[in-house]
Amino acid sequence: MFDALSERLESAWKSLRGQDKISESNVQSALREVRRALLEADVNLEVVKTFVAQVREQALGAQVIAGVTPDQQFIKIVNDELVRVMGETNAPLAQAGTPPTIVLMAGLQGTGKTTATAKLALHLRKQNRTTMLVATDVYRPAAVDQLVTLGRQIDVPVFELGTEANPVDIARQGVAQAKTDGIDTVIVDTAGRLQIDPKMMAELADIKQAIQPHEVLLVVDAMTGQEAANLTRTFHDEIGITGAVLTKLDGDSRGGAALSVRQISGQPIKFVGVGEKVEALQPFYPDRMASRILG
Ligand code: GDP
C-alpha cells in the first residue's frame, strides 16, 4: 500500500544519486517528489509547503559528509525533519500533581472517540492507575450504553446520569465522584457530531471550563486525510487541545494526518489506535511514524 509513495521517494533519491553534493539545481526535483509523496500520504497542502521549505533550507545548508552520498544525506534530512516536526519523542499523558488527572476527549462522531476513551483507561489500568469514565454524550442514547459496556469489559467504573441530564453537570459530577473515590485518572467522553457545529463547540468549551482538564485530547481518524488539518485547526482554535489520538492506523492510510495535526496545533500526538479491540492502543512514536510516511 505504500508502494506509490516509496516509488516517488525512490525517484527523488535517484535524482541525487551520482551527484557529488546537494545543490540548488539537483535538489529541486528531489523536493518535488517529496512534495508529491507527502500529498499522496494525505498531508495537508499547507503543511506540505512548510515542510518542503524546511527540508530545502536544511538540504542546501548541509555539509557534505564523507562517505555519505547526497541521496543518503537527503533521505536522512527528510526523515529527521519528519521526526522533528512530529515532536522527536513520545509525549506521555499529563499527570496531575494531585489526583485525579482529568482527561477530556473530543472529536467528531465515528472517529473512534468512545473506543479510545476505553482504550486509554485500559492502558492506564495496566500501569496500575485507577480510572473512571464519564459518559456525557446524551444525544445518542446508544453512546452511554456503549461506554457502560466497554467499562464493564475492562472492569473500569463508568459515571453516567442517563440521557436526560445536562452534559456539563454530568462532567462536573463525574469528576467530583472520581475525587471522592480516590481515582487516579478520570476520562470524560463527549458527544461527537458528524460535522463541527457551533453548539457542539460551545458545549465542549463549557465542559472544559467546568472541569478544568489537565489534558484535552482530540481524536482524529487517520483515514480523514486532508480534512484532519481543518478539523485540528477548528478544535484547537475554539477549545484548545493539549494532544491527539490518531485512530484507525491499522487501516491503509499512510499516516499523513499525523504531520498535519502536529504542525497545525503544535500539540503532540500521544497515542495511536490500531484496531477495534480495547487493547489496540499504542503510544505514538515520531520515528516510527516517519518511517511509515516515508514507506
Ligand atoms: P465515536 O463515535 O467517535 O465515539 O466512535 P466509536 O468509538 O464508536 O468508533 C467508531 C467505529 O470505529 C467503531 O466501529 C469502532 O470499533 C471503530 N474503531 C475505533 N477505533 C478504531 C481503530 O483504531 N481501528 C479500527 N479499525 N477501528 C476502530
py3Dmol code that shows the C-alpha trace and the ligand (Angstrom):
import py3Dmol

protein = """\
ATOM      1  CA  MET A   1       0.000   0.000   0.000  1.00  0.00           C
ATOM      2  CA  PHE A   2       2.960   2.305   0.412  1.00  0.00           C
ATOM      3  CA  ASP A   3       4.317   1.419  -3.000  1.00  0.00           C
ATOM      4  CA  ALA A   4       3.405   4.601  -4.768  1.00  0.00           C
ATOM      5  CA  LEU A   5       4.968   6.613  -2.010  1.00  0.00           C
ATOM      6  CA  SER A   6       8.165   4.591  -1.874  1.00  0.00           C
ATOM      7  CA  GLU A   7       8.453   4.765  -5.639  1.00  0.00           C
ATOM      8  CA  ARG A   8       8.080   8.502  -5.610  1.00  0.00           C
ATOM      9  CA  LEU A   9      10.733   8.884  -2.998  1.00  0.00           C
ATOM     10  CA  GLU A  10      12.893   6.360  -4.778  1.00  0.00           C
ATOM     11  CA  SER A  11      12.906   8.621  -7.819  1.00  0.00           C
ATOM     12  CA  ALA A  12      13.598  11.595  -5.571  1.00  0.00           C
ATOM     13  CA  TRP A  13      16.670   9.884  -4.169  1.00  0.00           C
ATOM     14  CA  LYS A  14      17.661   8.785  -7.654  1.00  0.00           C
ATOM     15  CA  SER A  15      17.808  12.340  -8.879  1.00  0.00           C
ATOM     16  CA  LEU A  16      20.531  12.942  -6.300  1.00  0.00           C
ATOM     17  CA  ARG A  17      22.415   9.710  -6.886  1.00  0.00           C
ATOM     18  CA  GLY A  18      25.734  10.105  -8.639  1.00  0.00           C
ATOM     19  CA  GLN A  19      25.906  13.783  -7.692  1.00  0.00           C
ATOM     20  CA  ASP A  20      28.771  14.817  -5.509  1.00  0.00           C
ATOM     21  CA  LYS A  21      26.794  17.167  -3.327  1.00  0.00           C
ATOM     22  CA  ILE A  22      23.328  18.541  -2.708  1.00  0.00           C
ATOM     23  CA  SER A  23      22.988  21.748  -4.706  1.00  0.00           C
ATOM     24  CA  GLU A  24      20.263  24.183  -5.684  1.00  0.00           C
ATOM     25  CA  SER A  25      19.977  22.618  -9.117  1.00  0.00           C
ATOM     26  CA  ASN A  26      19.834  18.953  -8.168  1.00  0.00           C
ATOM     27  CA  VAL A  27      17.682  19.324  -5.065  1.00  0.00           C
ATOM     28  CA  GLN A  28      14.681  20.780  -6.926  1.00  0.00           C
ATOM     29  CA  SER A  29      13.396  17.569  -8.425  1.00  0.00           C
ATOM     30  CA  ALA A  30      14.003  15.641  -5.207  1.00  0.00           C
ATOM     31  CA  LEU A  31      11.960  18.213  -3.309  1.00  0.00           C
ATOM     32  CA  ARG A  32       9.212  17.995  -5.906  1.00  0.00           C
ATOM     33  CA  GLU A  33       8.976  14.253  -5.329  1.00  0.00           C
ATOM     34  CA  VAL A  34       8.892  14.704  -1.559  1.00  0.00           C
ATOM     35  CA  ARG A  35       6.079  17.186  -2.009  1.00  0.00           C
ATOM     36  CA  ARG A  36       4.128  14.759  -4.189  1.00  0.00           C
ATOM     37  CA  ALA A  37       4.788  11.863  -1.838  1.00  0.00           C
ATOM     38  CA  LEU A  38       3.514  13.782   1.172  1.00  0.00           C
ATOM     39  CA  LEU A  39       0.409  14.900  -0.706  1.00  0.00           C
ATOM     40  CA  GLU A  40      -0.241  11.296  -1.652  1.00  0.00           C
ATOM     41  CA  ALA A  41       0.173  10.390   2.008  1.00  0.00           C
ATOM     42  CA  ASP A  42      -2.689  12.849   2.642  1.00  0.00           C
ATOM     43  CA  VAL A  43      -0.662  15.501   4.363  1.00  0.00           C
ATOM     44  CA  ASN A  44      -2.408  18.848   4.100  1.00  0.00           C
ATOM     45  CA  LEU A  45      -1.098  21.077   1.270  1.00  0.00           C
ATOM     46  CA  GLU A  46      -0.220  23.991   3.504  1.00  0.00           C
ATOM     47  CA  VAL A  47       1.653  21.657   5.878  1.00  0.00           C
ATOM     48  CA  VAL A  48       3.484  20.106   2.934  1.00  0.00           C
ATOM     49  CA  LYS A  49       4.616  23.524   1.709  1.00  0.00           C
ATOM     50  CA  THR A  50       6.053  24.468   5.075  1.00  0.00           C
ATOM     51  CA  PHE A  51       7.707  21.097   5.441  1.00  0.00           C
ATOM     52  CA  VAL A  52       9.301  21.134   1.993  1.00  0.00           C
ATOM     53  CA  ALA A  53      10.625  24.658   2.571  1.00  0.00           C
ATOM     54  CA  GLN A  54      12.264  23.492   5.796  1.00  0.00           C
ATOM     55  CA  VAL A  55      13.820  20.452   4.116  1.00  0.00           C
ATOM     56  CA  ARG A  56      15.084  22.624   1.273  1.00  0.00           C
ATOM     57  CA  GLU A  57      16.784  25.005   3.633  1.00  0.00           C
ATOM     58  CA  GLN A  58      18.454  22.202   5.537  1.00  0.00           C
ATOM     59  CA  ALA A  59      19.477  20.297   2.437  1.00  0.00           C
ATOM     60  CA  LEU A  60      21.144  23.335   0.908  1.00  0.00           C
ATOM     61  CA  GLY A  61      22.891  24.223   4.117  1.00  0.00           C
ATOM     62  CA  ALA A  62      24.045  20.661   4.745  1.00  0.00           C
ATOM     63  CA  GLN A  63      27.736  19.961   4.973  1.00  0.00           C
ATOM     64  CA  VAL A  64      28.948  17.210   2.698  1.00  0.00           C
ATOM     65  CA  ILE A  65      29.573  14.199   4.896  1.00  0.00           C
ATOM     66  CA  ALA A  66      32.478  11.994   3.848  1.00  0.00           C
ATOM     67  CA  GLY A  67      31.385   8.539   2.762  1.00  0.00           C
ATOM     68  CA  VAL A  68      27.721   9.538   2.547  1.00  0.00           C
ATOM     69  CA  THR A  69      26.163  10.039  -0.858  1.00  0.00           C
ATOM     70  CA  PRO A  70      23.884  13.052  -1.435  1.00  0.00           C
ATOM     71  CA  ASP A  71      20.847  10.813  -1.821  1.00  0.00           C
ATOM     72  CA  GLN A  72      21.539   9.151   1.548  1.00  0.00           C
ATOM     73  CA  GLN A  73      22.108  12.526   3.084  1.00  0.00           C
ATOM     74  CA  PHE A  74      18.857  13.830   1.642  1.00  0.00           C
ATOM     75  CA  ILE A  75      16.898  10.812   2.918  1.00  0.00           C
ATOM     76  CA  LYS A  76      18.277  11.445   6.371  1.00  0.00           C
ATOM     77  CA  ILE A  77      17.360  15.131   6.240  1.00  0.00           C
ATOM     78  CA  VAL A  78      13.771  14.317   5.217  1.00  0.00           C
ATOM     79  CA  ASN A  79      13.472  11.617   7.853  1.00  0.00           C
ATOM     80  CA  ASP A  80      14.966  13.743  10.626  1.00  0.00           C
ATOM     81  CA  GLU A  81      12.774  16.666   9.726  1.00  0.00           C
ATOM     82  CA  LEU A  82       9.661  14.470   9.822  1.00  0.00           C
ATOM     83  CA  VAL A  83      10.658  13.186  13.250  1.00  0.00           C
ATOM     84  CA  ARG A  84      11.424  16.703  14.443  1.00  0.00           C
ATOM     85  CA  VAL A  85       8.114  18.148  13.254  1.00  0.00           C
ATOM     86  CA  MET A  86       6.233  15.300  14.905  1.00  0.00           C
ATOM     87  CA  GLY A  87       7.890  16.001  18.235  1.00  0.00           C
ATOM     88  CA  GLU A  88      11.052  13.840  18.397  1.00  0.00           C
ATOM     89  CA  THR A  89       9.964  11.552  21.220  1.00  0.00           C
ATOM     90  CA  ASN A  90       6.821  10.114  22.716  1.00  0.00           C
ATOM     91  CA  ALA A  91       4.852  12.648  24.739  1.00  0.00           C
ATOM     92  CA  PRO A  92       3.322  10.928  27.760  1.00  0.00           C
ATOM     93  CA  LEU A  93      -0.132  11.650  29.132  1.00  0.00           C
ATOM     94  CA  ALA A  94      -0.190  14.553  31.584  1.00  0.00           C
ATOM     95  CA  GLN A  95      -0.392  13.590  35.221  1.00  0.00           C
ATOM     96  CA  ALA A  96      -1.830  15.926  37.835  1.00  0.00           C
ATOM     97  CA  GLY A  97       0.235  16.640  40.949  1.00  0.00           C
ATOM     98  CA  THR A  98      -2.880  15.919  42.957  1.00  0.00           C
ATOM     99  CA  PRO A  99      -5.207  13.265  41.538  1.00  0.00           C
ATOM    100  CA  PRO A 100      -7.429  12.908  39.731  1.00  0.00           C
ATOM    101  CA  THR A 101      -5.828  13.692  36.413  1.00  0.00           C
ATOM    102  CA  ILE A 102      -8.714  14.895  34.254  1.00  0.00           C
ATOM    103  CA  VAL A 103      -8.748  13.983  30.572  1.00  0.00           C
ATOM    104  CA  LEU A 104     -11.308  15.391  28.150  1.00  0.00           C
ATOM    105  CA  MET A 105     -11.863  13.500  24.902  1.00  0.00           C
ATOM    106  CA  ALA A 106     -13.045  15.482  21.886  1.00  0.00           C
ATOM    107  CA  GLY A 107     -13.694  14.703  18.249  1.00  0.00           C
ATOM    108  CA  LEU A 108     -16.209  14.032  15.541  1.00  0.00           C
ATOM    109  CA  GLN A 109     -18.620  11.127  15.659  1.00  0.00           C
ATOM    110  CA  GLY A 110     -17.314   7.889  14.264  1.00  0.00           C
ATOM    111  CA  THR A 111     -13.656   8.746  14.725  1.00  0.00           C
ATOM    112  CA  GLY A 112     -13.268   6.180  17.493  1.00  0.00           C
ATOM    113  CA  LYS A 113     -13.548   8.570  20.427  1.00  0.00           C
ATOM    114  CA  THR A 114     -15.589   6.335  22.712  1.00  0.00           C
ATOM    115  CA  THR A 115     -13.389   3.355  21.892  1.00  0.00           C
ATOM    116  CA  ALA A 116     -10.270   5.463  22.540  1.00  0.00           C
ATOM    117  CA  THR A 117     -11.690   6.509  25.907  1.00  0.00           C
ATOM    118  CA  ALA A 118     -11.938   2.882  26.975  1.00  0.00           C
ATOM    119  CA  LYS A 119      -8.606   2.000  25.400  1.00  0.00           C
ATOM    120  CA  LEU A 120      -6.892   4.746  27.354  1.00  0.00           C
ATOM    121  CA  ALA A 121      -8.480   3.556  30.601  1.00  0.00           C
ATOM    122  CA  LEU A 122      -7.243   0.031  29.980  1.00  0.00           C
ATOM    123  CA  HIS A 123      -3.780   1.330  29.099  1.00  0.00           C
ATOM    124  CA  LEU A 124      -3.614   3.218  32.412  1.00  0.00           C
ATOM    125  CA  ARG A 125      -5.044   0.338  34.372  1.00  0.00           C
ATOM    126  CA  LYS A 126      -2.193  -1.814  33.112  1.00  0.00           C
ATOM    127  CA  GLN A 127       0.118   0.723  34.765  1.00  0.00           C
ATOM    128  CA  ASN A 128      -1.816   0.250  38.000  1.00  0.00           C
ATOM    129  CA  ARG A 129      -3.520   3.616  37.673  1.00  0.00           C
ATOM    130  CA  THR A 130      -7.174   3.592  38.648  1.00  0.00           C
ATOM    131  CA  THR A 131      -9.525   5.178  36.166  1.00  0.00           C
ATOM    132  CA  MET A 132     -13.129   6.231  35.814  1.00  0.00           C
ATOM    133  CA  LEU A 133     -15.023   7.004  32.629  1.00  0.00           C
ATOM    134  CA  VAL A 134     -17.688   9.691  32.351  1.00  0.00           C
ATOM    135  CA  ALA A 135     -20.445   9.490  29.733  1.00  0.00           C
ATOM    136  CA  THR A 136     -21.605  12.934  28.601  1.00  0.00           C
ATOM    137  CA  ASP A 137     -22.885  12.074  25.129  1.00  0.00           C
ATOM    138  CA  VAL A 138     -26.577  12.400  25.885  1.00  0.00           C
ATOM    139  CA  TYR A 139     -27.567  12.894  22.259  1.00  0.00           C
ATOM    140  CA  ARG A 140     -27.001   9.366  21.111  1.00  0.00           C
ATOM    141  CA  PRO A 141     -28.740   7.024  23.584  1.00  0.00           C
ATOM    142  CA  ALA A 142     -26.504   4.207  22.404  1.00  0.00           C
ATOM    143  CA  ALA A 143     -23.389   6.192  23.301  1.00  0.00           C
ATOM    144  CA  VAL A 144     -23.950   5.953  27.059  1.00  0.00           C
ATOM    145  CA  ASP A 145     -24.687   2.226  26.749  1.00  0.00           C
ATOM    146  CA  GLN A 146     -21.602   1.752  24.606  1.00  0.00           C
ATOM    147  CA  LEU A 147     -19.367   3.317  27.250  1.00  0.00           C
ATOM    148  CA  VAL A 148     -21.039   1.334  30.040  1.00  0.00           C
ATOM    149  CA  THR A 149     -20.496  -1.887  28.093  1.00  0.00           C
ATOM    150  CA  LEU A 150     -16.864  -1.015  27.399  1.00  0.00           C
ATOM    151  CA  GLY A 151     -16.336  -0.117  31.075  1.00  0.00           C
ATOM    152  CA  ARG A 152     -17.707  -3.468  32.135  1.00  0.00           C
ATOM    153  CA  GLN A 153     -15.491  -5.213  29.631  1.00  0.00           C
ATOM    154  CA  ILE A 154     -12.318  -3.638  31.026  1.00  0.00           C
ATOM    155  CA  ASP A 155     -13.539  -3.542  34.621  1.00  0.00           C
ATOM    156  CA  VAL A 156     -13.475   0.248  34.942  1.00  0.00           C
ATOM    157  CA  PRO A 157     -16.330   2.229  36.578  1.00  0.00           C
ATOM    158  CA  VAL A 158     -18.458   4.439  34.339  1.00  0.00           C
ATOM    159  CA  PHE A 159     -20.195   7.524  35.686  1.00  0.00           C
ATOM    160  CA  GLU A 160     -23.448   8.294  33.873  1.00  0.00           C
ATOM    161  CA  LEU A 161     -26.710  10.095  34.543  1.00  0.00           C
ATOM    162  CA  GLY A 162     -28.659   8.758  31.591  1.00  0.00           C
ATOM    163  CA  THR A 163     -29.582  10.912  28.626  1.00  0.00           C
ATOM    164  CA  GLU A 164     -31.812  13.486  30.318  1.00  0.00           C
ATOM    165  CA  ALA A 165     -29.107  15.260  32.308  1.00  0.00           C
ATOM    166  CA  ASN A 166     -27.038  18.203  31.158  1.00  0.00           C
ATOM    167  CA  PRO A 167     -23.604  17.202  29.800  1.00  0.00           C
ATOM    168  CA  VAL A 168     -21.796  19.913  31.786  1.00  0.00           C
ATOM    169  CA  ASP A 169     -23.429  18.726  35.010  1.00  0.00           C
ATOM    170  CA  ILE A 170     -22.574  15.120  34.234  1.00  0.00           C
ATOM    171  CA  ALA A 171     -18.939  16.025  33.661  1.00  0.00           C
ATOM    172  CA  ARG A 172     -18.750  18.096  36.829  1.00  0.00           C
ATOM    173  CA  GLN A 173     -20.409  15.440  38.966  1.00  0.00           C
ATOM    174  CA  GLY A 174     -18.336  12.673  37.398  1.00  0.00           C
ATOM    175  CA  VAL A 175     -15.101  14.452  38.281  1.00  0.00           C
ATOM    176  CA  ALA A 176     -16.373  15.091  41.821  1.00  0.00           C
ATOM    177  CA  GLN A 177     -17.192  11.410  42.148  1.00  0.00           C
ATOM    178  CA  ALA A 178     -13.705  10.456  40.968  1.00  0.00           C
ATOM    179  CA  LYS A 179     -12.229  12.737  43.635  1.00  0.00           C
ATOM    180  CA  THR A 180     -14.391  11.181  46.324  1.00  0.00           C
ATOM    181  CA  ASP A 181     -13.430   7.703  45.185  1.00  0.00           C
ATOM    182  CA  GLY A 182      -9.719   8.492  45.096  1.00  0.00           C
ATOM    183  CA  ILE A 183      -9.470   7.694  41.374  1.00  0.00           C
ATOM    184  CA  ASP A 184      -6.158   8.443  39.672  1.00  0.00           C
ATOM    185  CA  THR A 185      -7.448   9.453  36.211  1.00  0.00           C
ATOM    186  CA  VAL A 186     -10.931  10.380  35.081  1.00  0.00           C
ATOM    187  CA  ILE A 187     -11.608  10.315  31.352  1.00  0.00           C
ATOM    188  CA  VAL A 188     -14.595  12.258  30.063  1.00  0.00           C
ATOM    189  CA  ASP A 189     -16.128  11.108  26.788  1.00  0.00           C
ATOM    190  CA  THR A 190     -18.056  13.824  24.961  1.00  0.00           C
ATOM    191  CA  ALA A 191     -20.604  13.991  22.187  1.00  0.00           C
ATOM    192  CA  GLY A 192     -19.328  13.880  18.653  1.00  0.00           C
ATOM    193  CA  ARG A 193     -21.281  15.229  15.711  1.00  0.00           C
ATOM    194  CA  LEU A 194     -20.939  14.305  12.109  1.00  0.00           C
ATOM    195  CA  GLN A 195     -19.709  17.795  11.423  1.00  0.00           C
ATOM    196  CA  ILE A 196     -18.304  20.567  13.538  1.00  0.00           C
ATOM    197  CA  ASP A 197     -21.148  22.793  14.654  1.00  0.00           C
ATOM    198  CA  PRO A 198     -21.235  25.835  16.922  1.00  0.00           C
ATOM    199  CA  LYS A 199     -23.448  24.145  19.514  1.00  0.00           C
ATOM    200  CA  MET A 200     -21.063  21.232  19.843  1.00  0.00           C
ATOM    201  CA  MET A 201     -18.106  23.559  20.256  1.00  0.00           C
ATOM    202  CA  ALA A 202     -19.905  25.710  22.811  1.00  0.00           C
ATOM    203  CA  GLU A 203     -20.825  22.667  24.858  1.00  0.00           C
ATOM    204  CA  LEU A 204     -17.283  21.333  24.772  1.00  0.00           C
ATOM    205  CA  ALA A 205     -15.968  24.710  25.862  1.00  0.00           C
ATOM    206  CA  ASP A 206     -18.462  24.738  28.735  1.00  0.00           C
ATOM    207  CA  ILE A 207     -17.418  21.258  29.845  1.00  0.00           C
ATOM    208  CA  LYS A 208     -13.766  22.262  29.655  1.00  0.00           C
ATOM    209  CA  GLN A 209     -14.441  25.381  31.699  1.00  0.00           C
ATOM    210  CA  ALA A 210     -16.362  23.387  34.295  1.00  0.00           C
ATOM    211  CA  ILE A 211     -13.827  20.618  34.876  1.00  0.00           C
ATOM    212  CA  GLN A 212     -10.501  22.301  34.006  1.00  0.00           C
ATOM    213  CA  PRO A 213      -8.920  19.208  32.434  1.00  0.00           C
ATOM    214  CA  HIS A 214      -5.179  18.561  32.511  1.00  0.00           C
ATOM    215  CA  GLU A 215      -5.437  17.055  29.078  1.00  0.00           C
ATOM    216  CA  VAL A 216      -7.752  17.721  26.120  1.00  0.00           C
ATOM    217  CA  LEU A 217      -7.224  15.002  23.554  1.00  0.00           C
ATOM    218  CA  LEU A 218      -8.553  15.415  20.035  1.00  0.00           C
ATOM    219  CA  VAL A 219      -9.411  12.068  18.500  1.00  0.00           C
ATOM    220  CA  VAL A 220      -8.617  12.082  14.785  1.00  0.00           C
ATOM    221  CA  ASP A 221      -9.373   9.306  12.335  1.00  0.00           C
ATOM    222  CA  ALA A 222      -6.202   8.687  10.322  1.00  0.00           C
ATOM    223  CA  MET A 223      -8.384   7.978   7.291  1.00  0.00           C
ATOM    224  CA  THR A 224      -9.677  11.578   7.374  1.00  0.00           C
ATOM    225  CA  GLY A 225      -6.701  12.614   5.256  1.00  0.00           C
ATOM    226  CA  GLN A 226      -6.615  16.248   4.217  1.00  0.00           C
ATOM    227  CA  GLU A 227      -9.582  17.114   6.400  1.00  0.00           C
ATOM    228  CA  ALA A 228      -7.552  16.358   9.540  1.00  0.00           C
ATOM    229  CA  ALA A 229      -5.946  19.769   9.149  1.00  0.00           C
ATOM    230  CA  ASN A 230      -9.177  21.806   9.214  1.00  0.00           C
ATOM    231  CA  LEU A 231     -10.558  19.704  11.998  1.00  0.00           C
ATOM    232  CA  THR A 232      -7.484  20.244  14.129  1.00  0.00           C
ATOM    233  CA  ARG A 233      -7.421  23.955  13.465  1.00  0.00           C
ATOM    234  CA  THR A 234     -11.062  24.395  14.456  1.00  0.00           C
ATOM    235  CA  PHE A 235     -10.838  22.350  17.635  1.00  0.00           C
ATOM    236  CA  HIS A 236      -7.566  23.928  18.653  1.00  0.00           C
ATOM    237  CA  ASP A 237      -8.753  27.489  17.990  1.00  0.00           C
ATOM    238  CA  GLU A 238     -12.053  27.025  19.744  1.00  0.00           C
ATOM    239  CA  ILE A 239     -11.288  24.652  22.595  1.00  0.00           C
ATOM    240  CA  GLY A 240      -7.519  24.421  22.863  1.00  0.00           C
ATOM    241  CA  ILE A 241      -6.203  20.891  22.693  1.00  0.00           C
ATOM    242  CA  THR A 242      -3.178  19.520  24.540  1.00  0.00           C
ATOM    243  CA  GLY A 243      -2.691  16.459  22.374  1.00  0.00           C
ATOM    244  CA  ALA A 244      -4.279  13.997  19.997  1.00  0.00           C
ATOM    245  CA  VAL A 245      -5.067  10.351  19.492  1.00  0.00           C
ATOM    246  CA  LEU A 246      -4.768   9.152  15.900  1.00  0.00           C
ATOM    247  CA  THR A 247      -7.123   6.242  15.346  1.00  0.00           C
ATOM    248  CA  LYS A 248      -7.535   3.549  12.692  1.00  0.00           C
ATOM    249  CA  LEU A 249      -3.867   3.338  11.856  1.00  0.00           C
ATOM    250  CA  ASP A 250      -4.440  -0.346  11.212  1.00  0.00           C
ATOM    251  CA  GLY A 251      -6.211   0.819   8.044  1.00  0.00           C
ATOM    252  CA  ASP A 252      -4.427   1.647   4.843  1.00  0.00           C
ATOM    253  CA  SER A 253      -3.840   5.333   5.478  1.00  0.00           C
ATOM    254  CA  ARG A 254      -0.243   6.413   5.296  1.00  0.00           C
ATOM    255  CA  GLY A 255      -0.469   8.443   8.440  1.00  0.00           C
ATOM    256  CA  GLY A 256      -0.033  11.838   6.830  1.00  0.00           C
ATOM    257  CA  ALA A 257      -2.672  13.171   9.214  1.00  0.00           C
ATOM    258  CA  ALA A 258      -0.083  12.858  11.997  1.00  0.00           C
ATOM    259  CA  LEU A 259       2.068  15.513  10.381  1.00  0.00           C
ATOM    260  CA  SER A 260      -0.893  17.832   9.766  1.00  0.00           C
ATOM    261  CA  VAL A 261      -2.267  17.527  13.300  1.00  0.00           C
ATOM    262  CA  ARG A 262       1.095  18.205  14.875  1.00  0.00           C
ATOM    263  CA  GLN A 263       2.140  21.059  12.639  1.00  0.00           C
ATOM    264  CA  ILE A 264      -1.186  22.856  12.815  1.00  0.00           C
ATOM    265  CA  SER A 265      -1.783  22.581  16.549  1.00  0.00           C
ATOM    266  CA  GLY A 266       1.795  22.394  17.763  1.00  0.00           C
ATOM    267  CA  GLN A 267       0.483  19.737  20.148  1.00  0.00           C
ATOM    268  CA  PRO A 268       1.764  16.168  20.269  1.00  0.00           C
ATOM    269  CA  ILE A 269       0.003  13.039  19.157  1.00  0.00           C
ATOM    270  CA  LYS A 270       0.128  10.933  22.280  1.00  0.00           C
ATOM    271  CA  PHE A 271      -1.436   7.652  21.234  1.00  0.00           C
ATOM    272  CA  VAL A 272      -2.438   5.729  18.145  1.00  0.00           C
ATOM    273  CA  GLY A 273      -5.383   3.374  17.736  1.00  0.00           C
ATOM    274  CA  VAL A 274      -4.505   0.263  15.801  1.00  0.00           C
ATOM    275  CA  GLY A 275      -7.661  -1.802  15.851  1.00  0.00           C
ATOM    276  CA  GLU A 276     -11.198  -2.169  17.125  1.00  0.00           C
ATOM    277  CA  LYS A 277     -10.282  -4.080  20.263  1.00  0.00           C
ATOM    278  CA  VAL A 278      -9.810  -2.265  23.561  1.00  0.00           C
ATOM    279  CA  GLU A 279      -6.200  -3.433  23.731  1.00  0.00           C
ATOM    280  CA  ALA A 280      -5.408  -1.808  20.387  1.00  0.00           C
ATOM    281  CA  LEU A 281      -3.819   1.407  21.641  1.00  0.00           C
ATOM    282  CA  GLN A 282      -0.130   2.268  21.457  1.00  0.00           C
ATOM    283  CA  PRO A 283       1.981   5.252  22.433  1.00  0.00           C
ATOM    284  CA  PHE A 284       2.845   7.437  19.440  1.00  0.00           C
ATOM    285  CA  TYR A 285       6.483   7.404  18.367  1.00  0.00           C
ATOM    286  CA  PRO A 286       7.519  10.078  15.834  1.00  0.00           C
ATOM    287  CA  ASP A 287      10.350   7.961  14.369  1.00  0.00           C
ATOM    288  CA  ARG A 288       8.018   5.042  13.657  1.00  0.00           C
ATOM    289  CA  MET A 289       5.504   7.359  12.034  1.00  0.00           C
ATOM    290  CA  ALA A 290       8.236   8.964   9.914  1.00  0.00           C
ATOM    291  CA  SER A 291       9.180   5.506   8.616  1.00  0.00           C
ATOM    292  CA  ARG A 292       5.558   4.780   7.857  1.00  0.00           C
ATOM    293  CA  ILE A 293       5.065   8.054   5.999  1.00  0.00           C
ATOM    294  CA  LEU A 294       8.264   7.521   4.022  1.00  0.00           C
ATOM    295  CA  GLY A 295       7.266   3.920   3.287  1.00  0.00           C
TER     296      GLY A 295
END
"""
ligand_1 = """\
28
GDP
P -17.100 7.651 18.227
O -18.393 7.931 17.532
O -16.044 8.613 17.841
O -17.203 7.504 19.699
O -16.568 6.288 17.609
P -16.562 4.799 18.193
O -15.620 4.690 19.323
O -17.958 4.354 18.411
O -15.905 4.046 16.943
C -16.491 4.069 15.658
C -16.076 2.818 14.915
O -14.682 2.814 14.678
C -16.357 1.538 15.694
O -16.800 0.558 14.795
C -15.001 1.168 16.272
O -14.863 -0.211 16.505
C -14.084 1.640 15.177
N -12.717 1.949 15.649
C -12.356 2.755 16.671
N -11.012 2.829 16.767
C -10.506 2.048 15.772
C -9.165 1.709 15.344
O -8.140 2.151 15.874
N -9.086 0.862 14.285
C -10.191 0.371 13.649
N -10.007 -0.444 12.618
N -11.431 0.668 14.015
C -11.603 1.493 15.063
"""
view = py3Dmol.view(width=600, height=400)
view.addModel(protein, "pdb")
view.setStyle({"model": 0}, {"cartoon": {"style": "trace"}})
view.addModel(ligand_1, "xyz")
view.setStyle({"model": 1}, {"stick": {}})
view.zoomTo()
view.show()
